[in-house]
Amino acid sequence: MCGGATNMKWQLVTFLGVALCYLASAKLSEVPADKEFLVRQREVLRLLNKVHEPNRFKEQAELGRSYDPTAHFSKYKNAVPVKRMVKEYMAGHMLPRGAIFTLFNNKHREEMITVFESFFFAEDWDTFYRTACWARDRVNEGQFIYALSVAVLHREDTRGIVLPPAYEIYPHLFVNSEVIHAAYKAKMRQEPAVVRMNFTGTIRNPEQRVAYLGEDVGMNSHHSHWHMDFPFWWKQEEYGVHKDRKGELFYYMHHQLIARFDAERLSNDLPIVEPLYWDEKIVDGFYPQTTYRVGGEFPARPDNFEFHDLEHIKVKDMMDYTRRIREAISQQAVVTRTGEMVSLNNTQGIDILGCMVEPSHDSKHPEYYGALHNYGHIMLGQITDPKGKFNMPPGVMEHFETATRDPAFFRLHKYIDNLFKLHKDLLPHYTMEELGFNGVTIQDLTVDDLVTYFEDFDIDMLNALDDTAELQDVDIKARVRRLNHKPFSVQVTVNSERDAMAVVRIFLAPKYDWFGQEIPINEKRLYMIEIDKFVTKVNKGTTVVQRKSSESSVTIPDRETTKVLTKRVEEALQGKTTYMVNKDVRHCGYPDRLLLPKGKKDGMIFTMYVIVTDYETEKVNDLPYDYEYGGAISYCGTLAGHKYPVNKPMGFPFDRQIDGDNFCTPNMFQKDVIITFKDTI
């Protein structure tokens, strides 16, 4: 045990004679928006309004009709993509509007990249805006939404623009078909309505107990936005935007999703998730109960289905890719396209491996190591119609917005995560010097009561329903239950022999496994959930560092609704209010409501771990120590050209094997805590 206690009663901290270090809640770099920014924010919101219908905003629609991209090639830093986009559209070769777009289809993706590059390479806002208006009513709406979103997230002149919540842009991917049908009935009657949405499955399906996590719209949105911030097709050199530690982030973000899923399973008396295997049956089926706007329902998968060869992806290929990746890990080196060997036996090895397994555009040898992650999504998505005999639409695993709804998503990623574990297990244990912080000791850790509960949340269904300009919009919402927790604070009492800057890392892990046995530390590290990571000052003597749950580096709050956002922008343009903009705003981030696992009604014991380390040896960027990078850096890294702010591996010190006799240092502390679930608050 690392310098801690296991009592469950929390004592109030006495602050007399103790320096209290507060980090301001949600201390973001916000500035008042000028008119130019407000106009851009408004126009992006309009471009994404009811994208499945012709543009109703006359100015944009007219601009789209009158603008000719071929007459303005000099306005693009690279005119090749926009030439190709216009040519392909005029020839009728692009995916038509109304068709289902999936990023995992090579042709769909290449067309989308052409659209994205046409937006991204526009040399100024005016050209970008005119190009987007041109594409709005011509390009497939799925391709348009994705390309425009990624462009807005990465263009310098759109920094700070807030995109509408994904579940409001295309609600069909987030609510079930019963809700859609009920919403249409209410629309036909022109009556406001609130439609209750239930999770998939029944009580006869044990997986239904944890559907609240995989089907949480905030979780779905986080996963989809992560893949917008870090697209696997991103060409770093061509686009001039470096994605720092992208491969490692791919590993760590998904590793954390698995750890959180396992914690929710234990909270609901289910065993931890087992990996799937290419040559074994998938025991648990899945019925999504969701429907495309056009194209029918998402395919269901019965129990005990097996993987089958697809036209371009074979089961044997997947097993071969896995074998080659295992060989690279055991040899601690990967082979490149040119036959060179690149070492994995260092802190950068996980980044190389992550790029290879996904794979991203930066894979060292995609032809040899394959596309284990992406092909896995495709094989699961097409498992019920592998030959295309019935022309079934893409499955939930073929969209990042819907993938986590299927429990097989977590089984696939447990399989992939075990490969990363093989690599991490070959790295040497951290030494006491690497773990320690000379002259710094954690004396105590106190935590408020940890309480979770379910609450109702409403999703605006405006964009889900077809209508006409003459038909008045009706307020129709889908209401779903979602997990939340009471706000809490963590207080860490630190004693230091000198003034210092410290990185504070806070983790949480279940104390007992499904059988009720205490989990050893070297196994428990696999289930560590990162709760927070931040930099603070510690003074000579005693400092009490207080951190609120709302300040977590893992999470972001709920995105405000499109209606509220639009109203605030319009009022600011009219001079009625001031609109504050954060140029580093992030859309990627785990929902703050899900920071804690559910726990149990009679209380569930978790162990909280805190470690403080020397910031001066970890510092990467020349920015203020409390700079927040827009938030959610733990899982979502940084944008705008910044590097990840600390140099230690993600998940440190639990990412490598632990020698229990040579692990605990004075700058670590652990304490048992209880998470209690309550029906009502």
Secondary structure, 3 states (H helix, E strand, C coil): CCCCECCCCCCCCCCCCCEEEECCCCCCCEEECCHHHHHHHHHHHHHCCCCCCCCCCHHHHHHHHHCCHHHCHHHECCCHHHHHHHHHHHCCCCCCCCCCCCCCCHHHHHHHHHHHHHHHCECCHHHHHHHHHHHHCCCCHHHHHHHHHHHHHHCHHHCCCCCCCHHHHCHHHCCCHHHHHHHHHHHHHCCCEEEEECCCCCCCCHHHHHHHHHCCHHHHHHHHHHHHHCCCCCCHHHHCCCCCCHHHHHHHHHHHHHHHHHHHHHHCCCCCCCCCCCCCCECCCECCCCECCCCCECCCECCCECCCCCCCCCHHHHHHHHHHHHHHHHHCEEECCCCCEEECCCCCHHHHHHHHHCCCCCCCCHHHHCCHHHHHHHHHHCCCCCCCCCCCCCCHHHCCCCHHHCHHHHHHHHHHHHHHHHHHHHCCCCCHHHHCCCCEEEEEEEECCEEEEEEEEEEECHHHCCCCCCCCCCCEEEEEEEEEECCCEEEEEEEECCCEEEEEEEEEEECECCCCCECCHHHHHHHCEEEEEEEEEECCEEEEEEEEHHHCCCEECCCCCHHHHHHHHHHHHCCCCCCEEECCCCCCCEEHHHCCCCCECCCEEEEEEEEEEEHHHHECCCCCCCCCCCCCHHHHCCCCCCCCCECCCCCCCCCCCCCHHHCCCCCEEEEEEEEEECCCC
